[in-house]
Amino acid sequence: MKIPLSWLKDFIDLSGLSVEDIARKLTLAGMEVDEILYVGLPMPVYKEGEKHEFKTNGIGWDKEKLVVAEIREVKAHPNADKLTLLDLYDGQQDQVVLTGAPNIFHLKGTGKLEKPIKVAYAKEGTTLYDGHAEGQVLMTLKRAKIRGVDSYSMVCSEKELGITDESDGIIILDDDAPVGMPLADYMGDAVLDISILPNMARNANVIGIARELAAMLGRDLKTDGGRQTADGQRSAVSSQSVKELVEIEITDPELNPRFVVGLICNVEIKPSPYQIQRRLKLAGVRPINNVVDATNYAMIEYGEPLHAFDYDVLKKRAGDKKIKIITRAAKDGEKLKTLDGNERTLTAMNVLVCDEKGSLSLAGVMGGSESEVTESTKNILLEGAAWNFINIRRTAKQHNLPSEASFRFSRGIHPAMAEGGVKLGLKYMAEWAGGAIAPDLVDAYPLPPKDAVVEITINDVKRWLGIDLTLEEISN
């Protein structure tokens, strides 16, 4: 599991600790860090012959030479149809930058931009990855003449900065990116690649890792990451509760102890903010759109896999009547086309999420294609559930279908996570896609687990650990 350091810092103060200090503490606590990828933050310097404690890769960004800048106009190159010249301001002075980036080519010759475009700007002498080379090959920007025009700097793609291997187009930063700020200060990061054991579902998320660090360091855990609650996002919406629109039937609570849905209306499907896309990419998840990204972002952060349905598709399938969601075992030979485009032949071992017309998704593993979110989707029904972890593990293996959802569900996510996951996913959708969250949730919870109660005394602790602890220390 890949966790960007910047994401961890939303939930715990890690000041005074190097990236390797953090990796060392996690490894000693049973969450082995397999690799550290530096994406902008300074890489550790080792003396000759000194052994690297962790596998380390990546690139640090020069704070003097790599900054946030803004493009103010895109002009035609005098001698090359496929190149453009950018009028750019780097926070100190105006620059003219040559680029062949296709994602701003449509702005060529349109005059001064009404809203400048924020970009990652590399000055002469910057060391980056070569965006046109196979693999990761370092290069240093040098002055040259290209088709009769001096070139000494560049606007960067993700490949050149080591974020991903994508080089087809430059990075378009969010509108609030501060011009002139060193890029390392704005979005420099490091990624911890952590091995999560099968019995540690609680740590298969950012908050879980932050909680472990908080316990080890004796520091506070910021459980909301500085966020408001989802309830605070419930602005103008029809008075109709989601409970009036959707009902849930669970046929086997042993396989599906809990199923929760919420509704958000009038969303606008578009790309997520760049900082959200960047975090998802560093975590190994491909951004899709602001709604799907909200489900994945909430899952990685909180730990509860979510699935978004196009509410209007379900309503049409229900004949414009109340939607009935049913979870049941599949029939031998039943078919389902999943989101990856493959039609899958199911067995009675598999569990399905269905409506009264047919199957919608392979529970806990992957959604179906018929009710997926598209560019025209306006209303979202969001699912969070709890599934039998052994069944999910077998299903994912049977269909050779590892997914971010099955990775977590197969480790045994507690049913209590479902409600919080849905609320968080709806909150992010409201932030990034607009829309309004409908009142209430539909929560079918036929099999709440009994809380385990372990009685222990101070003498037990001393006998087993060989150390003296006070009641206060034990309870912390």
NORWO-V176939 format. One record per backbone hydrogen bond with DSSP energy under -1.0 kcal/mol. NH is the residue of the N-H (numbers start at 1). CO is the residue of the C=O. E is the energy in kcal/mol with one decimal. If there is no record, write none. Layout:
nh;co;e
NH;CO;E
NH;CO;E
This chain:
nh;co;e
3;192;-2.4
5;190;-3.3
8;4;-1.5
9;5;-2.0
10;7;-1.2
11;8;-2.1
12;8;-1.0
17;14;-1.5
22;18;-2.0
23;19;-2.3
24;20;-2.4
25;21;-2.1
26;22;-2.2
27;23;-2.3
28;24;-2.3
29;25;-1.2
30;27;-1.6
31;26;-2.7
34;193;-2.9
36;55;-2.6
37;191;-2.5
38;57;-3.0
39;189;-2.7
40;59;-2.7
41;189;-1.4
50;47;-2.5
57;36;-2.2
59;38;-2.1
61;40;-2.2
66;62;-1.9
67;121;-2.4
68;181;-2.3
69;119;-2.5
70;89;-2.2
71;117;-3.2
72;87;-3.4
73;87;-1.2
75;85;-3.5
77;83;-1.2
84;99;-3.0
85;75;-2.6
86;97;-3.2
87;73;-2.6
88;95;-2.8
89;70;-2.3
90;93;-1.9
95;88;-3.5
97;86;-2.1
99;84;-2.3
107;104;-1.7
108;105;-1.9
109;74;-2.4
110;107;-1.9
113;72;-3.1
117;71;-1.8
119;69;-2.8
121;67;-3.2
122;154;-3.1
123;65;-3.1
125;141;-1.8
126;123;-1.9
128;139;-2.6
129;160;-2.2
130;137;-3.4
139;128;-3.0
141;126;-2.4
144;151;-2.7
146;149;-3.0
149;146;-1.5
151;144;-3.7
154;122;-2.3
156;120;-2.4
159;166;-2.2
162;159;-1.0
163;158;-2.3
169;167;-1.6
171;156;-2.6
173;118;-2.5
177;174;-2.0
180;68;-3.4
181;178;-1.8
183;66;-2.4
186;182;-1.8
187;183;-3.1
188;184;-1.4
189;39;-2.1
191;37;-3.1
192;3;-2.5
193;35;-2.6
194;1;-3.3
195;32;-3.0
200;197;-2.0
203;200;-1.8
204;201;-1.7
205;203;-1.1
206;300;-2.5
207;301;-2.4
209;205;-1.8
210;206;-2.6
211;207;-2.5
212;208;-1.8
213;209;-2.2
214;210;-2.6
215;211;-2.1
216;212;-2.3
217;213;-2.8
218;214;-1.4
219;214;-1.4
222;11;-3.1
223;221;-1.4
225;222;-1.5
227;224;-2.3
233;230;-2.0
234;231;-1.4
235;233;-2.0
242;439;-1.8
244;241;-1.6
245;242;-1.1
246;242;-1.9
247;323;-2.5
249;325;-2.9
251;327;-2.1
255;252;-1.3
256;252;-1.8
259;444;-2.5
260;384;-3.0
261;442;-2.3
262;382;-1.8
264;380;-2.1
265;436;-2.7
267;378;-2.9
268;433;-2.4
277;273;-2.1
278;274;-3.2
279;275;-1.8
280;276;-2.3
281;277;-2.6
282;278;-2.6
283;279;-1.7
284;281;-1.6
285;280;-3.1
290;270;-2.9
293;289;-3.1
294;290;-1.2
295;291;-1.4
296;292;-2.0
297;293;-3.2
298;294;-2.2
299;295;-1.9
300;296;-2.6
301;297;-2.3
302;298;-3.1
303;299;-1.9
307;383;-1.9
309;381;-2.9
310;371;-2.3
311;379;-2.2
314;310;-1.8
315;311;-2.5
316;312;-2.2
317;313;-2.2
318;314;-1.5
319;316;-1.6
320;315;-2.9
323;245;-2.4
325;247;-3.0
326;354;-2.9
327;249;-2.3
328;352;-1.9
330;350;-2.8
333;346;-2.8
334;331;-2.6
336;344;-1.6
338;342;-2.5
339;367;-2.1
341;338;-2.3
344;336;-3.2
346;334;-3.4
350;347;-1.8
352;328;-3.4
353;361;-2.3
354;326;-3.5
355;358;-2.6
360;353;-3.3
361;353;-1.7
362;366;-2.6
363;351;-1.8
365;362;-2.3
366;362;-1.8
368;360;-1.7
369;337;-2.5
372;369;-1.1
377;374;-1.5
380;264;-2.7
381;309;-2.3
382;262;-2.9
383;307;-3.0
384;260;-2.5
386;258;-2.4
388;255;-2.0
392;388;-2.1
393;389;-2.2
394;390;-2.2
395;391;-2.5
396;392;-2.7
397;393;-1.8
398;394;-2.8
399;395;-2.2
401;396;-2.8
407;403;-2.4
408;404;-1.1
409;405;-3.1
410;406;-2.3
411;408;-1.5
412;409;-1.4
417;414;-2.1
418;415;-1.4
421;417;-2.4
422;418;-2.1
423;419;-2.2
424;420;-2.2
425;421;-2.6
426;422;-2.5
427;423;-2.0
428;424;-2.2
429;425;-2.1
430;426;-2.4
431;427;-1.7
432;428;-2.5
433;429;-3.1
436;265;-1.8
438;263;-2.7
442;261;-2.5
444;259;-2.8
447;257;-1.5
461;457;-1.9
462;458;-2.2
463;459;-2.5
464;460;-2.3
465;461;-2.9
466;462;-1.8
474;470;-2.3
475;471;-2.4
476;472;-1.0
